[in-house]
Amino acid sequence: MTRLLHSLLFFLLFLLPHCISASPQDMGKDNKPKEVYKKKAIRSEVKSYNKTENYAKMNEVLQNAFRKYPQAQQDAELMNFETMAQYGLQKAESRKIYLNNKPDTAKYFSHILNTYTYALRTDSLDHQPNKKGKIAPRYTHQLITQLLSLRNNLKSGGKWFYKRKDYANAVKYFDMYVSTIGHSLISNPTTSKKEPSDMDADSIELAKLAVVSAYGAQQYPLVLRHFRLAVQDSINRSLMYEICAKSLQQLGDSIAYISTLQEGFDLYPLNDYFYATLVSHYNSINEYDASLRVLNKVIENDSHQRKFWYLKGKVHQCLNQSDSAIVAYQQAIQIQPDDAESYAALGSVYLYQAHSFYNSAGLKLGDKNYLSNRKKLNGMYSNAMSAYEAARQFNENDSSLWLSGLREVYFKLNKGRELKALEKYK
């Protein structure tokens, strides 16, 4: 009996390890036990590579740790080691450049950007309260030294990619530079080094490059982030407004889009993009009075441009203001006497007047006003004919401007020979 109990006890002890299952919180997504976060082992390995300046292996170990362990991503010490690794890697590439030893320029700049990225993460983690609720940063001085030494290289990286029209990469550098203006790591009064002011000489210029690069990379939110700094400089300010408006349009923010267009127009009323886009927008939603306000301001600033009067005439037509439309088209023709489009538009207004008069006058034989009304109507057709013939004279190749109108007025005025001559046109 005793021997049997011993055998049974031995058997249960043998099975015990195999019967213990992992708790749910110890299981990973693939239903396998999670790996234990071995910070000491990782730190020891990283320190050994740092000591031998093997920054490539140092980076490899840290990146693996960041992928495997969420805790590692929240560890200021490991994040600081990664900053050091990236800083060391850029120095290695910098030496290659100096020695002309087949450097990888893109990689060199990427390490600089990464140094900034991980330094900012380190600083953020380093300023979190400890278990006692106190904030005791350990890496600030080192990070300041690293980032300030690479500040100009960050600019150069953006410009290097920008010249190659690699806007997706260029904007990363410009965005990082401008976004860190005023950051404590960049303008910290405790360092003995000379730091750039919060707004150094290049800040606005780099903000402008950030706007252009972000737009080229179709990263429209970044355009908006840097727009207000970019427009502090008068040079290319109109372009900044144009890019901002187009970005807002892409983002579907119609209210801000129109507001930005209007702001740009107020500053640059003669800029083709602003007034033309506003007029087109207001016309598309039948707000013709708003279109007229835009065009009147444009003409107030420059009344010698044919295109302004032509657009004004079109808007008056949309408002059924025939007399005002005629005046506008005549002004356009006065500025450009061979303006076939304005002549054709003028003809269409006279023809519209003729149609309206015919419908309202009630031209019936025997009516006491018949002869005077017929004479007035024929005068309108004659005016339309003269305008269409001028359009044909100055642009015979584009029959869409005048053919239909001429056929109608020749028919109405009983000009059979002229009407027959139009048969060759299609």
C-alpha positions as CSV (number, residue, x, y, z in Angstrom):
1,M,0.0,0.0,0.0
2,T,2.8,2.4,0.9
3,R,4.7,1.5,-2.3
4,L,1.5,2.2,-4.3
5,L,1.1,5.7,-2.6
6,H,4.7,6.5,-3.4
7,S,4.3,5.5,-7.0
8,L,1.1,7.6,-7.3
9,L,2.8,10.7,-5.7
10,F,5.8,10.4,-8.0
11,F,3.4,10.2,-11.0
12,L,1.5,13.3,-10.0
13,L,4.7,15.3,-9.4
14,F,5.9,14.3,-12.8
15,L,2.7,15.6,-14.4
16,L,2.4,18.8,-12.4
17,P,4.6,21.0,-14.6
18,H,2.7,19.9,-17.7
19,C,-0.7,20.7,-16.1
20,I,0.1,24.3,-15.2
21,S,-1.2,26.6,-17.9
22,A,-0.3,30.2,-18.5
23,S,-2.8,32.8,-17.3
24,P,-4.6,34.9,-19.9
25,Q,-2.6,38.0,-19.2
26,D,0.6,36.1,-19.9
27,M,-0.6,35.1,-23.4
28,G,0.2,36.9,-26.6
29,K,-2.0,37.6,-29.6
30,D,-0.9,34.2,-31.2
31,N,-2.0,32.4,-27.9
32,K,1.6,31.8,-27.0
33,P,3.2,33.0,-23.7
34,K,4.5,36.5,-23.9
35,E,8.3,37.0,-23.8
36,V,9.5,38.4,-20.5
37,Y,10.8,41.9,-20.7
38,K,14.5,41.6,-19.8
39,K,15.5,45.2,-19.5
40,K,18.8,44.4,-17.7
41,A,20.0,42.1,-20.4
42,I,19.0,44.5,-23.1
43,R,20.7,47.4,-21.4
44,S,23.8,45.4,-20.8
45,E,24.0,44.4,-24.5
46,V,23.4,48.0,-25.6
47,K,26.1,49.4,-23.3
48,S,28.6,46.9,-24.6
49,Y,28.0,48.0,-28.2
50,N,28.0,51.7,-27.2
51,K,31.4,51.2,-25.5
52,T,32.8,49.8,-28.7
53,E,31.0,52.4,-30.8
54,N,29.2,49.7,-32.8
55,Y,26.1,51.9,-33.3
56,A,24.6,49.7,-36.0
57,K,24.3,46.7,-33.6
58,M,23.2,49.0,-30.9
59,N,20.4,50.3,-33.1
60,E,19.5,46.8,-34.1
61,V,19.1,45.6,-30.5
62,L,17.1,48.6,-29.5
63,Q,14.8,48.4,-32.5
64,N,14.1,44.8,-31.8
65,A,13.3,45.6,-28.2
66,F,10.9,48.4,-29.2
67,R,9.1,46.0,-31.5
68,K,8.9,43.2,-28.9
69,Y,8.2,45.0,-25.7
70,P,5.8,47.9,-25.1
71,Q,7.7,48.6,-21.9
72,A,10.8,49.4,-23.9
73,Q,9.0,52.1,-25.9
74,Q,8.2,53.8,-22.6
75,D,11.7,53.6,-21.2
76,A,13.5,56.9,-21.2
77,E,16.9,55.2,-20.7
78,L,16.5,52.9,-23.7
79,M,15.1,55.8,-25.8
80,N,18.2,57.8,-24.9
81,F,20.4,55.0,-26.0
82,E,18.6,55.0,-29.3
83,T,19.2,58.7,-29.6
84,M,22.9,58.1,-29.0
85,A,22.9,55.3,-31.6
86,Q,21.4,57.5,-34.3
87,Y,23.8,60.3,-33.4
88,G,26.7,57.9,-33.7
89,L,25.5,56.6,-37.0
90,Q,25.3,60.1,-38.5
91,K,28.8,60.8,-37.3
92,A,30.0,57.7,-39.1
93,E,28.4,58.8,-42.3
94,S,29.7,62.3,-41.8
95,R,33.2,60.9,-41.7
96,K,32.6,59.1,-45.0
97,I,31.5,62.4,-46.5
98,Y,34.5,64.1,-45.2
99,L,36.8,61.4,-46.6
100,N,34.8,61.0,-49.8
101,N,34.5,57.4,-49.0
102,K,31.2,56.5,-50.8
103,P,28.9,58.1,-48.3
104,D,25.2,57.5,-48.3
105,T,23.9,61.1,-48.1
106,A,20.2,60.1,-47.8
107,K,21.1,57.8,-44.9
108,Y,23.3,60.4,-43.3
109,F,20.3,62.9,-43.2
110,S,17.9,60.2,-42.1
111,H,20.1,59.5,-39.0
112,I,20.0,63.3,-38.2
113,L,16.2,63.3,-38.4
114,N,16.0,60.1,-36.3
115,T,18.3,61.7,-33.7
116,Y,15.8,64.5,-33.4
117,T,12.8,62.2,-33.3
118,Y,14.3,59.9,-30.6
119,A,15.7,62.9,-28.6
120,L,12.2,64.4,-28.4
121,R,10.7,61.1,-27.3
122,T,13.5,60.7,-24.7
123,D,12.9,64.2,-23.4
124,S,9.1,63.6,-23.1
125,L,9.6,60.3,-21.2
126,D,12.4,61.9,-19.1
127,H,10.0,64.5,-17.8
128,Q,7.4,62.1,-16.5
129,P,7.0,62.0,-12.7
130,N,8.7,59.1,-10.9
131,K,7.0,56.9,-8.3
132,K,7.3,59.7,-5.8
133,G,5.7,62.2,-8.1
134,K,8.8,64.1,-8.8
135,I,10.3,65.1,-12.2
136,A,14.1,64.6,-12.3
137,P,15.3,64.7,-15.9
138,R,18.6,63.0,-16.5
139,Y,19.4,63.5,-20.2
140,T,18.5,67.1,-20.9
141,H,22.1,68.5,-21.2
142,Q,23.2,65.7,-23.5
143,L,20.2,66.0,-25.7
144,I,20.6,69.8,-26.0
145,T,24.2,69.3,-27.1
146,Q,23.3,66.7,-29.7
147,L,20.4,68.6,-31.2
148,L,22.1,72.0,-31.4
149,S,25.1,70.5,-33.1
150,L,22.8,69.1,-35.8
151,R,20.5,72.1,-36.2
152,N,22.0,73.3,-39.4
153,N,22.2,69.8,-40.8
154,L,18.5,69.4,-40.3
155,K,18.0,72.4,-42.6
156,S,20.5,71.0,-45.1
157,G,18.6,67.7,-45.1
158,G,15.4,69.3,-46.1
159,K,17.0,71.3,-48.8
160,W,18.9,68.3,-50.1
161,F,15.6,66.4,-50.7
162,Y,13.8,69.5,-51.9
163,K,16.3,70.0,-54.7
164,R,15.6,66.5,-55.8
165,K,11.8,67.1,-55.7
166,D,11.5,64.4,-53.1
167,Y,8.9,66.5,-51.2
168,A,7.7,63.6,-49.0
169,N,11.1,63.4,-47.4
170,A,11.9,67.1,-47.6
171,V,8.8,68.1,-45.6
172,K,9.9,65.8,-42.7
173,Y,13.0,67.9,-42.1
174,F,11.4,71.3,-42.6
175,D,8.5,70.2,-40.3
176,M,10.9,69.0,-37.6
177,Y,12.9,72.2,-37.8
178,V,10.0,74.6,-37.6
179,S,8.0,72.5,-35.1
180,T,10.9,72.5,-32.7
181,I,11.4,76.3,-32.7
182,G,11.1,77.3,-29.0
183,H,11.5,73.8,-27.7
184,S,13.4,73.6,-24.4
185,L,16.0,71.4,-26.0
186,I,16.7,74.0,-28.7
187,S,16.5,77.2,-26.7
188,N,17.4,76.2,-23.2
189,P,19.0,79.0,-21.2
190,T,21.1,76.6,-19.1
191,T,23.4,75.6,-21.9
192,S,26.6,77.5,-22.5
193,K,26.4,77.1,-26.2
194,K,25.0,79.9,-28.4
195,E,21.5,78.9,-29.4
196,P,19.3,80.2,-32.2
197,S,16.5,82.5,-31.2
198,D,13.0,81.2,-31.2
199,M,12.7,82.9,-34.6
200,D,16.1,82.7,-36.3
201,A,16.7,84.2,-39.8
202,D,15.8,80.9,-41.6
203,S,12.6,80.0,-39.7
204,I,10.2,81.8,-42.0
205,E,12.0,80.7,-45.1
206,L,12.0,77.1,-43.9
207,A,8.3,77.4,-43.1
208,K,7.7,78.4,-46.7
209,L,9.6,75.4,-47.9
210,A,7.6,73.3,-45.5
211,V,4.4,74.6,-47.0
212,V,5.5,73.9,-50.6
213,S,6.9,70.5,-49.8
214,A,3.9,69.4,-47.9
215,Y,1.6,70.4,-50.8
216,G,3.9,68.6,-53.2
217,A,3.7,65.5,-51.0
218,Q,-0.1,65.9,-50.7
219,Q,0.3,66.2,-46.9
220,Y,-2.3,69.0,-46.6
221,P,-2.6,69.1,-42.8
222,L,1.2,70.0,-42.7
223,V,0.5,72.9,-45.1
224,L,-2.0,74.3,-42.6
225,R,0.4,73.7,-39.7
226,H,3.1,76.0,-41.2
227,F,1.0,78.4,-43.3
228,R,0.7,81.2,-40.7
229,L,4.5,81.4,-40.1
230,A,5.2,81.2,-43.8
231,V,3.0,84.2,-44.7
232,Q,4.8,86.5,-42.2
233,D,7.2,87.1,-45.1
234,S,5.9,89.2,-48.0
235,I,8.0,87.4,-50.6
236,N,5.8,84.7,-52.2
237,R,3.0,85.4,-49.8
238,S,0.4,85.1,-52.5
239,L,1.7,81.7,-53.4
240,M,1.4,80.6,-49.8
241,Y,-2.2,81.7,-49.7
242,E,-2.9,79.9,-52.9
243,I,-1.4,76.7,-51.7
244,C,-3.3,77.0,-48.4
245,A,-6.6,77.5,-50.2
246,K,-6.0,74.5,-52.5
247,S,-5.1,72.4,-49.5
248,L,-8.3,73.4,-47.7
249,Q,-10.2,72.5,-50.8
250,Q,-8.6,69.1,-50.9
251,L,-9.4,68.6,-47.2
252,G,-13.1,69.5,-47.9
253,D,-13.1,72.5,-45.5
254,S,-15.2,74.7,-47.7
255,I,-15.7,77.5,-45.2
256,A,-12.0,77.9,-44.5
257,Y,-11.3,77.5,-48.2
258,I,-13.5,80.5,-49.2
259,S,-12.2,82.5,-46.2
260,T,-8.6,82.0,-47.3
261,L,-9.4,82.8,-50.9
262,Q,-11.1,86.0,-49.7
263,E,-8.1,86.9,-47.5
264,G,-5.7,86.3,-50.4
265,F,-7.9,88.4,-52.7
266,D,-8.0,91.3,-50.2
267,L,-4.2,91.3,-50.2
268,Y,-3.7,90.6,-53.9
269,P,-6.9,91.6,-55.8
270,L,-5.2,91.4,-59.1
271,N,-3.9,87.9,-58.6
272,D,-5.6,85.7,-61.3
273,Y,-6.1,82.7,-59.0
274,F,-7.9,84.6,-56.2
275,Y,-10.4,86.7,-58.2
276,A,-11.0,84.1,-60.9
277,T,-11.6,81.3,-58.3
278,L,-13.9,83.4,-56.2
279,V,-15.9,84.5,-59.2
280,S,-16.2,80.9,-60.4
281,H,-17.2,79.8,-57.0
282,Y,-19.9,82.5,-56.5
283,N,-21.2,81.9,-60.0
284,S,-21.4,78.1,-59.4
285,I,-23.7,78.8,-56.4
286,N,-25.7,81.6,-58.1
287,E,-24.3,84.3,-55.9
288,Y,-23.8,86.7,-58.7
289,D,-23.9,89.8,-56.6
290,A,-20.8,88.5,-54.7
291,S,-19.1,87.9,-58.0
292,L,-19.8,91.5,-59.0
293,R,-18.3,92.8,-55.7
294,V,-15.1,90.9,-56.5
295,L,-15.0,92.2,-60.1
296,N,-15.8,95.7,-59.2
297,K,-12.8,95.7,-56.7
298,V,-10.6,94.3,-59.4
299,I,-11.6,96.9,-61.9
300,E,-11.2,99.6,-59.3
301,N,-7.5,98.5,-59.0
302,D,-7.0,98.1,-62.7
303,S,-9.6,99.2,-65.2
304,H,-7.4,98.6,-68.3
305,Q,-7.6,94.8,-68.4
306,R,-10.0,93.4,-71.0
307,K,-10.5,90.1,-69.0
308,F,-12.0,92.0,-66.0
309,W,-14.6,93.7,-68.1
310,Y,-15.4,90.5,-70.0
311,L,-16.0,88.6,-66.8
312,K,-18.1,91.5,-65.5
313,G,-20.2,91.3,-68.6
314,K,-20.8,87.6,-68.1
315,V,-22.0,88.1,-64.5
316,H,-24.4,90.9,-65.6
317,Q,-25.8,88.5,-68.2
318,C,-26.4,85.9,-65.4
319,L,-28.3,88.6,-63.6
320,N,-30.3,89.5,-66.7
321,Q,-28.8,93.0,-66.5
322,S,-28.5,93.4,-70.3
323,D,-27.7,97.1,-70.4
324,S,-24.9,96.7,-67.8
325,A,-23.6,93.7,-69.7
326,I,-23.5,95.7,-73.0
327,V,-21.4,98.4,-71.3
328,A,-19.0,95.9,-69.9
329,Y,-18.5,94.1,-73.2
330,Q,-18.0,97.5,-75.0
331,Q,-15.4,98.4,-72.5
332,A,-13.6,95.1,-73.2
333,I,-13.7,95.8,-76.9
334,Q,-12.5,99.3,-76.4
335,I,-9.4,97.9,-74.7
336,Q,-9.0,95.1,-77.3
337,P,-10.6,96.0,-80.6
338,D,-10.1,92.5,-82.1
339,D,-11.8,90.8,-79.2
340,A,-13.9,88.2,-81.0
341,E,-15.2,86.7,-77.7
342,S,-16.5,90.0,-76.4
343,Y,-18.1,90.7,-79.8
344,A,-19.8,87.3,-79.7
345,A,-21.0,87.9,-76.1
346,L,-22.3,91.3,-77.1
347,G,-24.2,89.7,-80.0
348,S,-25.8,87.3,-77.6
349,V,-27.0,90.1,-75.3
350,Y,-28.6,92.0,-78.3
351,L,-30.2,88.7,-79.4
352,Y,-31.5,88.1,-75.8
353,Q,-33.0,91.7,-75.8
354,A,-34.7,91.0,-79.1
355,H,-36.2,87.7,-77.8
356,S,-37.4,89.5,-74.7
357,F,-38.9,92.4,-76.6
358,Y,-40.7,90.1,-79.0
359,N,-42.3,88.1,-76.2
360,S,-43.5,91.2,-74.4
361,A,-44.4,93.6,-77.2
362,G,-47.0,91.4,-78.8
363,L,-46.2,92.1,-82.4
364,K,-49.5,91.7,-84.3
365,L,-50.5,93.1,-87.6
366,G,-53.1,95.8,-87.1
367,D,-51.7,96.9,-83.8
368,K,-51.2,100.7,-83.7
369,N,-47.6,100.2,-82.4
370,Y,-46.7,97.4,-84.8
371,L,-44.5,99.5,-87.1
372,S,-42.6,101.2,-84.3
373,N,-42.1,98.0,-82.4
374,R,-41.0,96.1,-85.6
375,K,-38.5,98.9,-86.3
376,K,-37.2,98.6,-82.7
377,L,-37.0,94.9,-82.9
378,N,-35.1,95.0,-86.2
379,G,-32.7,97.4,-84.6
380,M,-31.9,94.9,-81.9
381,Y,-31.3,92.2,-84.6
382,S,-29.1,94.6,-86.5
383,N,-27.0,95.3,-83.4
384,A,-26.7,91.6,-82.9
385,M,-25.8,91.0,-86.5
386,S,-23.0,93.7,-86.4
387,A,-21.5,92.1,-83.3
388,Y,-21.6,88.6,-84.7
389,E,-20.1,89.7,-87.9
390,A,-17.2,91.4,-86.0
391,A,-16.7,88.2,-84.1
392,R,-16.5,86.3,-87.4
393,Q,-14.1,88.8,-88.8
394,F,-11.7,88.5,-85.9
395,N,-12.0,84.7,-85.4
396,E,-13.5,83.0,-88.4
397,N,-11.9,79.7,-87.5
398,D,-14.0,79.4,-84.3
399,S,-17.5,79.3,-85.8
400,S,-19.0,78.4,-82.4
401,L,-18.7,82.1,-81.5
402,W,-20.9,83.5,-84.3
403,L,-22.4,80.9,-86.6
404,S,-25.6,80.1,-84.7
405,G,-26.2,83.8,-84.0
406,L,-25.7,84.9,-87.5
407,R,-28.0,82.3,-88.9
408,E,-30.8,83.6,-86.7
409,V,-30.3,87.3,-87.3
410,Y,-29.9,86.8,-91.1
411,F,-33.2,84.8,-91.1
412,K,-35.0,87.4,-89.0
413,L,-33.8,90.3,-91.2
414,N,-34.6,88.4,-94.4
415,K,-31.0,88.4,-95.6
416,G,-31.3,85.3,-97.8
417,R,-28.0,85.7,-99.7
418,E,-26.0,86.0,-96.5
419,L,-27.9,83.1,-94.9
420,K,-27.1,80.9,-97.9
421,A,-23.4,81.8,-97.7
422,L,-23.3,80.3,-94.2
423,E,-24.2,76.8,-95.5
424,K,-20.6,76.0,-96.0
425,Y,-20.0,76.2,-92.3
426,K,-21.0,73.4,-90.0
